[in-house]
Amino acid sequence: EDVGIDIEAEMKDVKLPINDQLRLTGGTFLIKLDATGMKSSGAVQVNGAPMGFTWLEDFSGTLPASTRIDVTATLDERHRAGLGLDARPYVEGKSTIVAAFTGNRGKIQKARIDANLTAARLSAPELGWAKPEDAKAILKADIAFNADKTIEIANIDATGQGMKAQGRLLIGKGQIREAEFKKLKLGDRNDFSIAYRNDAERGTSIDIKGRTIDAGGFFASDDEDGGKPAKSPPAPESKIPFSAKANVDLAYLQGDVWFTGLKFAYADDGQRLTAFHVDASADAAC
């Protein structure tokens, strides 16, 4: 004889894993459970970040994704860091997130995110760009939580005043492992594509191509005279290879100096320079 299931309950201070990267770390929610599925809703913390959610679980086995969690949250940099999505100093302050997480049997595998970045501080110091305060900005992206504990953020489409970014990121152990943007436009002086790789064995590589780039930030000075490149703390001895390539029509430096037709290549093996080439025409405002 079949036994029916019909349960309603309130859960408090629940702590349980969602997947290898995410955990419920507290909160209160209501749960309704029967033979066909489960529905739960409430306010919880995920890795310490507060969120409102609705969790649907299908027991019929007919859906491609039996688990769906719809989430709304307002996150700051501390919350994003706890979720493995720390993007400081490029994204700071508050962002409002609406997301749909999907998976199977309670384990989250993918997510679709819509973020309102209007209240956030967006900047790229190396490229001399920052979003004007309170200027509208939105971001849409797909997220995959991979078996190797990396997080892939794909189909990124960020738009705002003087801003357009389309590409993907791969994040592992809190660091960007890969970045590929076919379109990166930040203000009037940055319009290019970029491919970035950071591999512990193969090294780090950067490849930039496009119409224009503002490279003045790479030569910023902390002193009042402004005559020296920015200082950085001494790095430990590295044996990881590094390479950088750039091919842009127009490259701005500090002040009123720029290069046209810039072709640049640099490479080392982690200890010694192995390649260096620069070809450009210099110009300056009179």
Solvent accessible surface area in square Angstrom, and as a share of the most:
residue,aa,sasa,rsa
1,E,213,0.95
2,D,142,0.74
3,V,132,0.76
4,G,69,0.66
5,I,84,0.43
6,D,109,0.57
7,I,85,0.43
8,E,130,0.58
9,A,41,0.31
10,E,98,0.44
11,M,76,0.34
12,K,138,0.58
13,D,98,0.51
14,V,21,0.12
15,K,126,0.53
16,L,61,0.30
17,P,66,0.42
18,I,10,0.05
19,N,18,0.09
20,D,105,0.54
21,Q,36,0.16
22,L,10,0.05
23,R,112,0.41
24,L,8,0.04
25,T,53,0.31
26,G,4,0.04
27,G,17,0.17
28,T,57,0.33
29,F,13,0.05
30,L,108,0.54
31,I,34,0.17
32,K,93,0.40
33,L,43,0.21
34,D,47,0.25
35,A,69,0.53
36,T,97,0.57
37,G,11,0.11
38,M,33,0.15
39,K,114,0.48
40,S,2,0.01
41,S,43,0.28
42,G,29,0.28
43,A,64,0.50
44,V,3,0.02
45,Q,63,0.28
46,V,11,0.07
47,N,41,0.21
48,G,44,0.42
49,A,0,0.00
50,P,63,0.39
51,M,21,0.09
52,G,28,0.27
53,F,16,0.07
54,T,43,0.25
55,W,31,0.11
56,L,74,0.37
57,E,21,0.09
58,D,37,0.19
59,F,99,0.41
60,S,66,0.43
61,G,68,0.65
62,T,110,0.64
63,L,97,0.48
64,P,129,0.81
65,A,34,0.26
66,S,17,0.11
67,T,0,0.00
68,R,106,0.39
69,I,11,0.06
70,D,49,0.25
71,V,10,0.05
72,T,75,0.44
73,A,9,0.07
74,T,69,0.40
75,L,9,0.04
76,D,24,0.13
77,E,36,0.16
78,R,159,0.58
79,H,30,0.14
80,R,19,0.07
81,A,38,0.29
82,G,37,0.35
83,L,15,0.07
84,G,23,0.22
85,L,40,0.20
86,D,51,0.26
87,A,35,0.27
88,R,109,0.40
89,P,65,0.41
90,Y,90,0.34
91,V,31,0.18
92,E,50,0.22
93,G,9,0.09
94,K,123,0.52
95,S,3,0.02
96,T,66,0.38
97,I,22,0.11
98,V,81,0.47
99,A,5,0.04
100,A,20,0.15
101,F,26,0.11
102,T,38,0.22
103,G,1,0.01
104,N,55,0.28
105,R,221,0.81
106,G,17,0.16
107,K,102,0.43
108,I,5,0.03
109,Q,85,0.38
110,K,127,0.54
111,A,6,0.05
112,R,95,0.35
113,I,17,0.09
114,D,50,0.26
115,A,8,0.06
116,N,73,0.37
117,L,14,0.07
118,T,34,0.20
119,A,73,0.57
120,A,5,0.04
121,R,141,0.51
122,L,13,0.07
123,S,29,0.19
124,A,10,0.08
125,P,72,0.45
126,E,57,0.25
127,L,20,0.10
128,G,57,0.55
129,W,30,0.11
130,A,63,0.49
131,K,16,0.07
132,P,60,0.38
133,E,160,0.72
134,D,102,0.53
135,A,10,0.08
136,K,163,0.69
137,A,1,0.01
138,I,81,0.41
139,L,43,0.21
140,K,80,0.34
141,A,1,0.01
142,D,45,0.23
143,I,10,0.05
144,A,27,0.21
145,F,28,0.12
146,N,50,0.25
147,A,106,0.82
148,D,101,0.52
149,K,130,0.55
150,T,14,0.08
151,I,8,0.04
152,E,46,0.20
153,I,20,0.10
154,A,24,0.19
155,N,98,0.50
156,I,10,0.05
157,D,50,0.26
158,A,8,0.06
159,T,42,0.24
160,G,28,0.27
161,Q,112,0.50
162,G,39,0.37
163,M,19,0.08
164,K,54,0.23
165,A,11,0.08
166,Q,52,0.23
167,G,16,0.15
168,R,51,0.18
169,L,32,0.16
170,L,29,0.15
171,I,14,0.07
172,G,3,0.02
173,K,187,0.79
174,G,51,0.49
175,Q,110,0.49
176,I,64,0.33
177,R,72,0.26
178,E,44,0.20
179,A,12,0.09
180,E,55,0.24
181,F,28,0.12
182,K,157,0.66
183,K,65,0.28
184,L,26,0.13
185,K,58,0.24
186,L,14,0.07
187,G,19,0.19
188,D,127,0.66
189,R,96,0.35
190,N,2,0.01
191,D,23,0.12
192,F,8,0.03
193,S,35,0.23
194,I,38,0.20
195,A,40,0.31
196,Y,48,0.18
197,R,88,0.32
198,N,45,0.23
199,D,58,0.30
200,A,88,0.68
201,E,156,0.70
202,R,210,0.77
203,G,5,0.05
204,T,27,0.16
205,S,40,0.26
206,I,49,0.25
207,D,48,0.25
208,I,23,0.12
209,K,116,0.49
210,G,29,0.28
211,R,121,0.44
212,T,2,0.01
213,I,12,0.06
214,D,16,0.08
215,A,17,0.13
216,G,11,0.11
217,G,22,0.21
218,F,113,0.47
219,F,93,0.39
220,A,41,0.32
221,S,30,0.20
222,D,131,0.68
223,D,68,0.35
224,E,181,0.81
225,D,135,0.70
226,G,34,0.32
227,G,67,0.65
228,K,126,0.54
229,P,86,0.54
230,A,49,0.38
231,K,169,0.72
232,S,93,0.60
233,P,116,0.73
234,P,131,0.83
235,A,88,0.68
236,P,116,0.73
237,E,145,0.65
238,S,54,0.35
239,K,138,0.59
240,I,81,0.41
241,P,47,0.30
242,F,70,0.29
243,S,35,0.23
244,A,17,0.13
245,K,119,0.51
246,A,18,0.14
247,N,73,0.38
248,V,1,0.01
249,D,91,0.47
250,L,43,0.21
251,A,1,0.01
252,Y,40,0.15
253,L,45,0.22
254,Q,78,0.35
255,G,64,0.61
256,D,87,0.45
257,V,60,0.34
258,W,62,0.22
259,F,55,0.23
260,T,56,0.33
261,G,44,0.42
262,L,28,0.14
263,K,105,0.45
264,F,61,0.25
265,A,31,0.24
266,Y,62,0.24
267,A,24,0.18
268,D,27,0.14
269,D,52,0.27
270,G,15,0.14
271,Q,105,0.46
272,R,155,0.57
273,L,107,0.53
274,T,86,0.50
275,A,48,0.37
276,F,124,0.52
277,H,103,0.46
278,V,75,0.43
279,D,75,0.39
280,A,37,0.29
281,S,67,0.43
282,A,73,0.57
283,D,75,0.39
284,A,47,0.37
285,A,55,0.43
286,C,184,1.10
